[in-house]
Amino acid sequence: MTRPKIVWAGVALALLTFGGLISLYQVLFDAWMTAYPFANASEWRIRFYIRLATTIVIALFWCTLAVWLYRQRRRAGGAR
């Protein structure tokens, strides 16, 4: 039987994956708009750095949660 913490961690990992993909798309779009000659590069550069920081934070949470889930799975599999 799966513990509720593991189920909620799996749901959170799925949401973080989805959020990370959206954030990565935004970072790539902002990088493209920074290089676009008819756009205000300084405005897009600020957005780029903010969204890059958000993507890094999401990635750190994702990695932490993935490692925790992996350890929980190993612990449950080793006890059997």
Secondary structure as UniProt FT lines:
FT   HELIX           4..35
FT   TURN            37..38
FT   HELIX           41..79
//
